[in-house]
Amino acid sequence: MANHKASLWTSGKSFGLLGEKCCEDPFLKRSYRCMIGVFGPTSYRALLLNSSYQPMKVVSWQKAILLWFQGKVEILEYHNVFARSVRSSFPVPSVMRLKNYVRPRSYGAVRFCRENVYIRDSYTCQYCGDQNSAKNLTLDHVIPASKKGPKSWTNVVTACRDCNQRKANRTPQTANMPLLKEPLVPSWLPSAELEFKPGLAPESWLQYLQYQAG
């Protein structure tokens, strides 16, 4: 357990007033106090994964603790802060996995665009593996457009500026720059709230935000 313990204080709202139906534990109804405090209500949100480990959404730390106490999730990672009740303290969940699989909503085909290619590739250059912010990234045609390479999910990848210039008007084979993975058409992409740029997602989330296409 982390040594740094920062209390999350509230204005005295009870656990049952979190905007969700409280679980039936009378101790929780009687003694739990939510705490918002100096860190702000969104500082310690939790990443919610499906039972398949597919990222689904981001929830508030209050909702995270509620799901935990209701027995609906398995906690995989914690923040280094604690929520305190009258009698106990609880580590604030950072990453949670649903115990039962929930079928993701289908919104049809994923739109092909620059930002969605970056999201599919986790803002990572598909040649050198470096992760960058969008302003330092480009799109690269695997088979160059001059060689009739299509502008499509399976022929466009994220590339850093250096790799894009070095590859130039060549294929990965002729440039001796193999791709990290085959570019695929994604069957889903994370919701907008999961579109974290490098450096903005909590460190404990990173290994779970390796978006899988297919």
Residue frames relative to the residue before (quaternion, step in Angstrom):
aa qw qx qy qz dx dy dz
M 1.0000 0.0000 0.0000 0.0000 0.00 0.00 0.00
A 0.5387 -0.6523 0.4228 0.3249 3.56 -0.91 0.85
N 0.5109 -0.6639 0.4591 0.2957 3.57 -1.09 0.73
H 0.6685 0.5025 -0.3056 0.4552 3.56 1.04 -0.80
K 0.0206 -0.8059 0.5910 -0.0285 3.58 -0.57 1.16
A 0.0094 0.7977 -0.6012 0.0453 3.56 -0.46 1.19
S 0.3439 -0.7554 0.5205 0.2004 3.56 -0.62 1.10
L 0.2581 -0.7256 0.6158 0.1664 3.55 -1.14 0.70
W 0.1423 -0.8399 0.5209 0.0543 3.58 -0.22 1.24
T 0.1753 -0.7790 0.5887 0.1261 3.55 -1.20 0.49
S 0.5785 -0.5596 0.4642 0.3696 3.43 -1.39 -0.03
G 0.7122 -0.4996 0.2581 0.4202 3.57 1.11 0.51
K 0.3840 0.7043 -0.5129 0.3057 3.58 1.16 0.36
S 0.4096 -0.7183 0.5014 0.2545 3.55 -0.93 0.86
F 0.6904 -0.4864 0.3412 0.4127 3.55 -1.29 0.39
G 0.6704 0.5235 -0.2985 0.4329 3.57 1.05 -0.71
L 0.6886 0.4676 -0.2816 0.4775 3.60 1.24 -0.13
L 0.3717 0.7586 -0.4614 0.2710 3.58 1.14 0.62
G 0.6005 -0.5468 0.3793 0.4434 3.56 1.22 0.03
E 0.6968 0.3476 -0.2512 0.5750 3.55 1.32 0.11
K 0.5622 -0.5827 0.4548 0.3708 3.55 -1.19 0.48
C 0.4139 -0.7289 0.4894 0.2406 3.57 -0.70 1.05
C 0.5204 -0.5977 0.4926 0.3596 3.55 -1.16 0.52
E 0.6297 -0.6211 0.3459 0.3133 3.55 -1.22 0.49
D 0.4198 0.7068 -0.4791 0.3077 3.61 1.20 0.03
P 0.3795 -0.7550 0.4798 0.2359 3.63 -0.48 1.13
F 0.5835 0.5743 -0.3801 0.4304 3.61 1.12 -0.57
L 0.6683 0.4957 -0.3038 0.4641 3.57 0.95 -0.89
K 0.6428 0.5245 -0.3269 0.4525 3.57 0.97 -0.83
R 0.7225 0.4666 -0.2429 0.4486 3.55 1.00 -0.86
S 0.8589 0.2599 -0.0762 0.4347 3.57 0.76 -0.99
Y 0.5924 0.5992 -0.3941 0.3671 3.60 1.10 -0.46
R 0.0550 -0.7794 0.6238 0.0188 3.55 -0.99 0.87
C 0.3375 -0.7380 0.5459 0.2085 3.60 -0.72 1.03
M 0.1481 -0.8098 0.5660 0.0437 3.54 -1.02 0.76
I 0.1943 -0.8115 0.5454 0.0790 3.57 -0.67 1.10
G 0.0119 0.9126 -0.4082 0.0216 3.56 0.98 -0.87
V 0.8223 -0.3273 0.1945 0.4230 3.49 -1.41 -0.21
F 0.6338 0.5514 -0.3445 0.4191 3.60 1.14 -0.44
G 0.4671 -0.6656 0.4553 0.3627 3.58 1.20 -0.41
P 0.6038 -0.6289 0.3636 0.3283 3.59 -1.10 0.69
T 0.7475 0.3946 -0.2358 0.4794 3.64 1.12 -0.40
S 0.4259 0.7431 -0.4472 0.2578 3.60 1.25 0.00
Y 0.8003 0.2245 -0.0981 0.5473 3.57 1.02 -0.75
R 0.0909 0.8070 -0.5709 0.1207 3.53 0.55 1.21
A 0.3460 -0.7347 0.5477 0.2014 3.56 -1.29 0.27
L 0.3771 -0.6931 0.5727 0.2223 3.52 -1.14 0.77
L 0.1798 -0.7946 0.5747 0.0774 3.57 -0.70 1.10
L 0.1489 -0.7899 0.5931 0.0462 3.56 -0.79 1.12
N 0.4973 -0.5904 0.5297 0.3514 3.51 -1.23 0.47
S 0.6682 -0.4848 0.3490 0.4434 3.60 -1.21 0.16
S 0.6399 0.5172 -0.3054 0.4793 3.58 1.29 -0.41
Y 0.5048 -0.6638 0.3823 0.3980 3.59 1.41 0.03
Q 0.4261 0.6729 -0.4847 0.3616 3.60 1.22 0.32
P 0.4369 -0.6893 0.4977 0.2936 3.63 -0.74 0.95
M 0.1828 -0.8165 0.5425 0.0754 3.58 -0.87 0.96
K 0.7791 -0.2129 0.1995 0.5549 3.57 0.72 -1.04
V 0.3978 -0.6578 0.5743 0.2814 3.51 -1.38 0.09
V 0.0940 -0.8023 0.5889 0.0266 3.57 -0.88 0.95
S 0.6035 -0.5497 0.4310 0.3845 3.55 -1.25 0.40
W 0.6033 -0.5607 0.4007 0.4014 3.58 -1.16 0.41
Q 0.5883 0.5620 -0.3774 0.4424 3.61 1.14 -0.53
K 0.6619 0.4879 -0.2954 0.4864 3.57 0.95 -0.91
A 0.6160 0.5585 -0.3426 0.4373 3.59 1.03 -0.78
I 0.6813 0.4725 -0.2905 0.4777 3.59 0.88 -0.93
L 0.6144 0.5476 -0.3460 0.4505 3.59 1.04 -0.73
L 0.6712 0.4899 -0.2992 0.4690 3.59 0.88 -0.95
W 0.6236 0.5493 -0.3213 0.4540 3.55 1.08 -0.79
F 0.7078 0.4548 -0.2629 0.4723 3.58 0.82 -0.99
Q 0.6502 0.4972 -0.3182 0.4783 3.58 1.16 -0.50
G 0.4718 -0.7127 0.4155 0.3110 3.59 1.27 -0.06
K 0.4602 0.7110 -0.4265 0.3175 3.59 1.22 0.39
V 0.7889 0.2769 -0.1300 0.5330 3.59 1.19 -0.42
E 0.3344 -0.6645 0.6257 0.2347 3.48 -1.42 0.34
I 0.3204 -0.7541 0.5399 0.1930 3.60 -0.79 0.98
L 0.1949 -0.8070 0.5526 0.0739 3.56 -0.74 1.12
E 0.7905 0.0438 0.0064 0.6109 3.58 1.09 -0.75
Y 0.2135 -0.7652 0.5946 0.1241 3.55 -1.24 0.59
H 0.4532 -0.5958 0.5704 0.3380 3.53 -1.32 0.37
N 0.5006 -0.6580 0.4655 0.3159 3.60 -1.22 0.31
V 0.5786 0.5208 -0.4056 0.4790 3.56 1.02 0.88
F 0.2965 -0.7633 0.5562 0.1416 3.54 -1.25 0.46
A 0.2777 -0.6967 0.6298 0.2021 3.55 -1.19 0.65
R 0.2066 -0.8170 0.5326 0.0782 3.57 -0.78 1.01
S 0.2041 -0.7259 0.6431 0.1337 3.52 -1.12 0.79
V 0.7352 -0.3758 0.2912 0.4832 3.55 -1.26 -0.16
R 0.8118 0.2813 -0.1129 0.4991 3.59 0.91 -0.91
S 0.8152 0.2053 -0.0639 0.5378 3.59 1.07 -0.59
S 0.2475 -0.7133 0.6196 0.2144 3.52 -1.38 0.07
F 0.1854 -0.7921 0.5784 0.0596 3.53 -1.10 0.78
P 0.4178 -0.6733 0.5335 0.2957 3.62 -0.85 0.85
V 0.4229 -0.7156 0.4977 0.2478 3.57 -0.93 0.89
P 0.4247 -0.7221 0.4802 0.2602 3.63 -0.65 1.06
S 0.2392 -0.7617 0.5878 0.1310 3.54 -1.13 0.75
V 0.7820 0.0429 -0.0087 0.6217 3.59 1.03 -0.83
M 0.0254 -0.8022 0.5959 -0.0286 3.57 -0.85 1.01
R 0.1993 -0.7645 0.6039 0.1056 3.55 -1.20 0.65
L 0.4491 -0.6880 0.5025 0.2691 3.55 -0.83 1.01
K 0.4483 -0.6945 0.4943 0.2688 3.56 -0.99 0.80
N 0.7551 0.2635 -0.1581 0.5791 3.57 1.17 -0.59
Y 0.5022 -0.6749 0.4561 0.2904 3.56 -0.96 0.91
V 0.1362 -0.7590 0.6329 0.0688 3.55 -1.06 0.88
R 0.4146 -0.7171 0.4988 0.2552 3.57 -0.70 1.04
P 0.4129 -0.7194 0.4926 0.2633 3.62 -0.66 1.05
R 0.5277 -0.6142 0.4790 0.3388 3.53 -1.14 0.62
S 0.2931 -0.7479 0.5702 0.1721 3.55 -1.04 0.77
Y 0.1108 -0.8075 0.5786 0.0297 3.54 -0.77 1.04
G 0.6405 -0.5196 0.3251 0.4626 3.57 1.22 0.45
A 0.7795 -0.3339 0.2438 0.4706 3.52 -1.30 -0.26
V 0.4613 -0.6656 0.5150 0.2809 3.55 -1.07 0.79
R 0.4548 -0.7070 0.4702 0.2687 3.58 -0.77 1.01
F 0.3568 -0.7184 0.5575 0.2139 3.56 -0.92 0.94
C 0.2883 0.7239 -0.5853 0.2243 3.57 -0.68 1.12
R 0.7231 -0.4529 0.2992 0.4272 3.56 -1.27 0.33
E 0.6950 0.4892 -0.2906 0.4395 3.58 0.73 -1.07
N 0.6807 0.4892 -0.3029 0.4535 3.60 0.94 -0.83
V 0.5923 0.5317 -0.3727 0.4770 3.60 1.12 -0.51
Y 0.6316 0.5242 -0.3289 0.4670 3.59 0.99 -0.83
I 0.6625 0.5017 -0.3068 0.4640 3.58 0.94 -0.89
R 0.6329 0.5337 -0.3328 0.4515 3.58 0.92 -0.88
D 0.7615 0.3711 -0.1811 0.4996 3.56 0.96 -0.93
S 0.4572 -0.7208 0.4212 0.3067 3.59 1.29 0.31
Y 0.5773 -0.6113 0.3663 0.3985 3.60 1.09 0.77
T 0.5098 0.6422 -0.3939 0.4153 3.55 1.17 0.73
C 0.4711 -0.6561 0.5128 0.2909 3.57 -0.91 0.92
Q 0.3573 -0.7761 0.4876 0.1798 3.55 -0.71 1.08
Y 0.6319 0.4979 -0.3406 0.4866 3.57 1.29 0.23
C 0.8148 0.2222 -0.1130 0.5234 3.59 0.75 -1.00
G 0.4784 -0.7085 0.4119 0.3155 3.59 1.22 -0.30
D 0.4842 0.6593 -0.4454 0.3640 3.60 1.23 0.08
Q 0.2967 -0.7404 0.5794 0.1673 3.54 -1.07 0.84
N 0.0135 -0.8194 0.5705 -0.0548 3.57 -0.86 0.98
S 0.5597 -0.5394 0.4848 0.4010 3.53 -1.34 0.07
A 0.6952 -0.5024 0.3137 0.4073 3.56 -1.21 0.48
K 0.6541 0.5414 -0.3292 0.4131 3.60 0.96 -0.79
N 0.7126 0.4120 -0.2516 0.5091 3.61 1.24 -0.37
L 0.6299 0.5223 -0.3279 0.4720 3.56 1.29 0.23
T 0.1392 -0.7543 0.6341 0.0980 3.54 -1.32 0.38
L 0.4275 -0.6347 0.5556 0.3251 3.53 -1.35 0.02
D 0.1127 -0.7971 0.5913 0.0477 3.56 -0.99 0.83
H 0.3736 -0.6836 0.5820 0.2333 3.54 -1.07 0.83
V 0.4337 -0.6939 0.5070 0.2708 3.60 -0.66 1.08
I 0.7147 0.1760 -0.1187 0.6664 3.55 0.93 -0.96
P 0.4615 -0.7292 0.4166 0.2859 3.61 -0.41 1.16
A 0.5981 -0.5775 0.4215 0.3621 3.55 -1.16 0.67
S 0.6220 0.5547 -0.3419 0.4341 3.59 1.10 -0.67
K 0.7025 0.3934 -0.2485 0.5385 3.56 1.27 -0.39
K 0.5831 -0.6268 0.3218 0.4045 3.53 1.29 0.63
G 0.3030 0.7379 -0.5382 0.2719 3.56 1.04 0.72
P 0.4154 -0.7432 0.4641 0.2445 3.62 -0.72 1.00
K 0.4169 -0.6492 0.5673 0.2880 3.53 -1.29 0.43
S 0.3377 0.7382 -0.4872 0.3220 3.54 0.18 1.34
W 0.7192 -0.4416 0.3211 0.4297 3.55 -1.32 0.25
T 0.7494 0.4298 -0.2248 0.4507 3.58 0.91 -0.90
N 0.7464 0.3562 -0.2299 0.5129 3.59 1.25 -0.01
V 0.6850 0.4185 -0.2817 0.5257 3.58 1.27 0.11
V 0.0079 -0.8027 0.5953 -0.0362 3.56 -0.89 0.99
T 0.5632 -0.5652 0.4818 0.3623 3.51 -1.36 0.24
A 0.0456 0.7927 -0.6056 0.0527 3.58 -0.96 0.90
C 0.4528 -0.6346 0.5400 0.3173 3.55 -1.13 0.62
R 0.6663 -0.5284 0.3393 0.4021 3.58 -1.18 0.43
D 0.6443 0.5336 -0.3312 0.4363 3.59 0.97 -0.83
C 0.6892 0.4721 -0.2900 0.4669 3.58 0.88 -0.94
N 0.6231 0.5420 -0.3462 0.4451 3.56 1.02 -0.76
Q 0.6758 0.4804 -0.2909 0.4774 3.58 0.95 -0.85
R 0.6660 0.5103 -0.3098 0.4473 3.57 0.97 -0.82
K 0.6601 0.4918 -0.3065 0.4779 3.59 1.01 -0.79
A 0.0916 -0.8448 0.5189 0.0926 3.56 1.10 -0.79
N 0.7823 -0.3270 0.2553 0.4646 3.55 -1.05 -0.80
R 0.4974 0.6419 -0.4263 0.3986 3.55 0.90 0.99
T 0.5098 -0.5861 0.5120 0.3667 3.55 -1.30 0.19
P 0.6592 -0.4966 0.3641 0.4315 3.62 -1.18 0.30
Q 0.6377 0.5402 -0.3340 0.4359 3.58 1.03 -0.74
T 0.7224 0.4367 -0.2607 0.4684 3.57 0.77 -0.98
A 0.6783 0.4590 -0.2862 0.4973 3.59 1.17 -0.52
N 0.3401 -0.7481 0.4883 0.2936 3.59 1.31 -0.19
M 0.5158 0.5969 -0.4224 0.4464 3.55 0.99 0.99
P 0.1096 -0.8381 0.5310 0.0609 3.60 0.33 1.19
L 0.5105 -0.6394 0.4878 0.3042 3.56 -1.16 0.67
L 0.5522 -0.6054 0.4605 0.3414 3.55 -1.16 0.61
K 0.7796 -0.0873 0.0785 0.6152 3.57 1.09 -0.76
E 0.5970 -0.5700 0.4272 0.3691 3.54 -1.24 0.44
P 0.3975 -0.7103 0.5160 0.2668 3.62 -0.82 0.87
L 0.0775 -0.8147 0.5746 -0.0085 3.57 -0.77 1.08
V 0.5284 -0.5729 0.5058 0.3697 3.54 -1.31 0.27
P 0.3280 -0.7625 0.5130 0.2189 3.65 -0.57 1.02
S 0.3719 -0.7132 0.5474 0.2309 3.55 -1.02 0.79
W 0.7781 0.0309 -0.0285 0.6267 3.58 1.30 -0.25
L 0.1043 -0.7363 0.6562 0.1280 3.51 -1.35 0.23
P 0.6205 -0.5560 0.3849 0.3970 3.59 -1.11 0.56
S 0.5923 -0.5564 0.4421 0.3795 3.54 -1.25 0.49
A 0.7229 -0.4651 0.2898 0.4209 3.55 -1.26 0.41
E 0.6615 0.5272 -0.3232 0.4243 3.58 0.99 -0.75
L 0.6753 0.4625 -0.2966 0.4921 3.59 1.27 -0.25
E 0.5088 0.6538 -0.4221 0.3682 3.58 1.25 0.06
F 0.0847 0.8377 -0.5301 0.1003 3.54 0.60 1.18
K 0.3634 -0.6949 0.5764 0.2301 3.53 -1.00 0.85
P 0.6594 -0.5100 0.3566 0.4218 3.62 -1.11 0.49
G 0.7896 0.3067 -0.2420 0.4731 3.54 -0.96 0.90
L 0.6827 0.4905 -0.2984 0.4519 3.60 1.19 -0.34
A 0.6347 0.5071 -0.3372 0.4757 3.60 1.11 -0.53
P 0.5588 -0.5881 0.4503 0.3730 3.61 -1.04 0.68
E 0.6026 -0.5985 0.3875 0.3584 3.57 -1.02 0.78
S 0.6524 0.5417 -0.3163 0.4253 3.57 1.03 -0.78
W 0.6458 0.5306 -0.3226 0.4443 3.60 1.23 -0.31
L 0.5342 0.7165 -0.3889 0.2236 3.56 1.07 -0.77
Q 0.6905 0.4827 -0.3064 0.4430 3.59 0.84 -0.90
Y 0.6816 0.4705 -0.2869 0.4814 3.60 1.22 -0.40
L 0.6689 0.4921 -0.2941 0.4732 3.58 1.27 -0.21
Q 0.3822 0.6741 -0.5203 0.3588 3.56 1.10 0.70
Y 0.2107 -0.8415 0.4857 0.1077 3.54 0.26 1.32
Q 0.2610 -0.7688 0.5712 0.1204 3.51 -0.93 1.00
A 0.2432 -0.7410 0.6049 0.1608 3.56 -0.92 0.87
G 0.5323 0.6414 -0.4551 0.3134 3.53 -1.22 0.39
